[in-house]
Each structure stands twice: as C-alpha cells, then as structure tokens.
Amino acid sequence: MIDLHIHTNATPHHATWTPVALAVAAAARGITMIAVTDHNTTANVITTAMAGMHYGVRVVSGVEIDSAFNGKLWHTLVYGVDPEAPTLLDLCAEVINRNAADAAQLLRDLPAAGFRLPDLTNRDRPPTVADVALALARHNDLPGRIAGEGDEEAGMRFILTHFAAAYRPLGVDEIIGVAHDLGGLAVLAHPGRDKGIYAIPATDEDIAALAAVGLDGIEVYYPTHDAATRERLLAAAQRHHLLVSGGSDSHHPHQELATWRAADLTIVTRLR
C-alpha cells in the first residue's frame, strides 16, 4: 500500500503531522511506502525517513511546488531528488521569495488602484499572495466574482485577471527542468480536483501541453477523484505515456492516509 502525497508540519501554517506520528500511522495502516511532499520545502524529508526506517515504512523524498503554466495555477510534485540538493533548495527558496516580493508589490498596486486592504505586515511572517487575495476579497466587492466562490479563490482570480503582471509563479516547465537535472520526476498533483483557482481540473489539452514539456506523470489516484475522473486520467496517462501516481494529500491525523495499491501506481517502479 502506497501514499505519495503527504504534508508534515514543515508545510507552513496548515499541516500538523510530525515525522514520528506519520511513520507510526503509516505502519499501523499497512502502508509500505510514503512520500513527504511539503509545500515548497524538503525540511522534514530526512527526519521522516529516519522515523520510517524504525517503523518499517520507506519514505520517498518529495516536495509540492506552487507553479503555473499556460495561465493556470498548478501544484507540481517533485520526487526522488536529494532533499538537500542545493539546486532544489534554491528552487524552493525562489518560490517563497518571489511570492513574498509579489505580495509586497500587490500591497502597493491594489490600494493605488482604489482597493481597500488592511495592514498585513503586522504578523510573524511576510504576507503571501494568497494572504493578499484573501484580504482583497473580504474588504472589497470584486466585480465578476463567481457565486459560491471562497474569498481566497475570488481574490486570486481577480489578481490573475487584472493584476497578472504582479504575480509571477515559477513555470511548471522550469520545475520539470530542475527535477530532471537532479535525476528526479515531476508529477502533476490532483489534476482532477475542482477547487477554485488553485486546481482547475486539467483538460486533456492541459495534460498534453505539460507532457510536451517533459511532465513525467499525473496523480490519478486522489481522494476526491471519482471513478469517472480516474478513468479519464488513466486514459490520458496512457495516451501521453505518463506515469500514474496516487496520494492522500493528508495534512494532519484527521485526514486519513491513502492505501493505494502499489500495482496500480506505475511511478513506483521508477521510485524503487
């Protein structure tokens, strides 16, 4: 049983799995391989791998990187790279630093354009673009807002539509290049998930375009992917010669770990 998409408390602000607790929980569920895929950091990979050795769980090095391609925001999973490789650490730092710089620019541009924003600098960390998007939607009546859309998604959609030049996430193609240079794999996370601006369900055209720039695989098995979605994604993986991955995206013990069958995940042969 395999789970290749899990976040630990190294993921800032919203994940609570500790390395030892994660290893214990995985072993208790009969999971033999997991991947630590924190957002834009590999800080807990080695610690979790050491805990996994004690409890009989193999831990694959991973990271989930905020990225964009063809005008859409995606999350790109990188697997099998030394978590302390300087090039990978530099990539993660660039994502974080660029996001902080873009947020600072938006905090100047949006008020200058007449939008109301609270002071976001009085906190223990620099504001992110997501913080700005959330505040923007909560303090302004945004034109074109979609009914039922969450505040952060509405704010981000507005920024991408009207202030796109101020937000410069790294391209998926750039991340693929780094992953391949370091001998790793790049996989598109939750391509069938429908969660607003951050995970627009990938069309076959999206997948084809990403495959053309070197994407290695797609996360077919995911908790919110129903049978029809999995079937569509499996067909796309076959059509574009992509590896098949799967994970839970668990952020804390209240989100159940996945027990996908190793036989269904073709990526496993490459990670072994």
N, C-alpha and C positions, 0 to 999 in steps of 0.2 A: 504494500500500500504506500502511496506516494502523495506528498503535498508540497508543491514547488512555488508557493506564493504565501509567505507568512511575514508579518511585521512584528518586530520586538519593540521594546521601549527605547530603542535608538531612533525610531521614527518619531520626529518631534510632535509633541502636543496631543497625539490621539491614539497611541498604542501602548499597551501595558505588559505584554508578555516579557518576562525575564528569561534569559537564556536557559537557566536550570529548569524553571517551570515549564517552558516549552518542550525541552527534551523529555521531561518526565511525562507530560501529557501525550506527546507523540508516541512514546514507548507504550503507554497504557492503552492506546488505541491500535496498537499493532502496526504502526507506520514505520517503515524501514528507511525511508529517505525523505528529508525535508529540505527546503531552501529558505534561507533568511533573505528577504527582499525588502529591506527598509527603504524608505523614500530618500534617495539622493545621499545615502551613506552606507558604508560597509562596517560601521563601528562595532557591531555585535556579531559579526560572522565568526571570527576565530573563537570568541568566548562560547558561543553556542555550539560550535564544532567540538570543543573540548568537553562540554557537557554531554553532547550527543555520544561521544566515544564511551563515556561512563555508562550510559543507559542503552547502548546498542542501536543508536539512530545515526545514520550517515547524514551529515549536513553539507549541502552544496552551497558554495559561495554565490551570492546573488545581490542584486540591487535593482530597485524600481526607479527609473529616472523620468522626471517631468520633461515632456518633449512636445514637438509639434511637427506637422507635415501636411502640405497642401492646404493650409489654412485651418486645420483642425488640431485640437489638443489630444495627445495620446500619452499613455504611460508605456515606457519601453523597459522590459525586463532584460537584464544582462546576467548571464550565467557563466560559471566556470572560469572566472578570472581571479587571479590572486587578489584578495581583498585589500592588500597593502601595496598593490602596484601603483607607482607614482602617477602614471598616466590616468588611471581610473580615479584616483583621489583628486587629481587636478580637474577631471571632468565633473565630478560631484561638486567640488568647490565652485567651479564656474557656474553651474546651475544655480546654486544657492546665492552666490554673489551677484549674478546677473539679475536674479529675481528681486533681490533687495534693492539694487540700483533702479530697476524698472518701477518698483513700488514708490521709491522716492521721487522719481520723475512724474509719476501719475499724481502724487500728492501735491505737486506743483501745478501740473497741467489742468487737472479737473477743477480746482477752485478758480483758477484763472478763466475757465470757461463757464463759470457761474454755478457749479455744483457744490452742494454743502457736504463737508466732511468733518468728522470730529478729529481731535488730536490723537493720532495713532502712534506717536513716538514715545509716549509715557508708559513703557512696558519693558519687560526683561529681555526683549529681543527686537531686532529691526522688523518693521512691518513687511509683509509679503504682498504680492499682487492679489492673492486671494483675500487677504485682510482688507485691502483697499476695495475690492469688488463687493465684499460683504457690506462694508460701511456705506459704499455708494448706493447700493440698493435700499438699504434701511433708512437712509436720510434724504432720498430723492425719489420723485415719481418718474421713473425711467420710461421714456417713450418706447413702444414696441415690446414691452415686457410680455412674456407668454404666461397665460393664466396657469396657476398652479406651480410655476417655477420657483425654486428656492431662491433666497436672497443672494447667496454667493454665485449661483449659476446665472441669475439675471444680471448681476453686476459684471461678471466676467464676460457674458455675451455682449453687453453694451460696450465694454472696453475693447473687445476684439473687433467689434463692428465700427466703432467711432474713434478709438484711440489706439489702433493696432500698432502704430509705429512706436508706441511707448512700451510695448510688451514684446520681448524678444527671446522666447524659449529656444533652447537648442533644438536642432532638427533631428528627427529620428535617423535620418541618413548619417548625420555626424556621429550619433551614438553607435550605430551599426559599425561604422569605420573604426572607432576605438575598440569596440568589442572584438572585432576580427583581428585587429593589430595585436591584441593581447591574447589571442587564441580562444576567445570566448564565443558565446552565442547570444543573439539578440532576438527576443520574442515579444510580440505584441500582446500586452495584457488585456484581459477581458474584452475582446473585440465585439462580443455580442451584448454587452451590458448597455442598458439605456439609463444613463444618469446625467442628464443635462449636458452642459458644455464640455465636461471633462471626459466623457466617454460616449461620444456619438457612436451608435452601432456602426461598425465598419461595413461598408458595402464591398462587393466583390471588386469594384474598381479601386477602392482604397487598398485592399489587400494585394491586388495585382501590382499597384504602383509601389507599395512597400517591398514586395517580393523583388521587383525590378531593381531596387537599390540595395538588395542584399539581405533583407529580413530572413532570419533562419526559421522562425516558427510562429505559431499563434496559440494562445491559451484557449483551447477548445472546451476543456472541462472546467467549469466555474459554477459556483452555487446558483447564480441567477440565470444561467443559460438553460433554457428548457430543451426538450428533446429535439424540437424542430430547429432550434438555433444550433445545437451541437451538430445535427445532421448537415446543415448548411455550411458550417465552418469546417467540418471534416471534408466535405466535398471541395471547398476552396483550398484546403491544405493539400489535398491530392492533386488538384488542378495546377497549383503553383509550386508543387514539390517542397512543401513546408513541413517542418517537424510539428508534432502535436504535443502540447503541454497541458498541465492542469494544476489548479491550486485552490485554496480556500479563501485567500485574501483575509485571513483572520488577523485581527489586531489585538485581541485580548481573549482571556479564557471563556468569555461568554459567547464568543463566535467559534463555533465548532470547527475543528480541524477537518480537512478533507481526507478521504480514504479512496482516492482514485486508484484503479488497478494499474500496476506497472506495465502490464501487457498492452494497455490502451495508449500509453504515452510514448511515442516514438522518440521523444527527446531524451529519454532515459538512457538509450544506447549510446548517445553522444556524451552524456554526463558521467557515465561509468568509465 
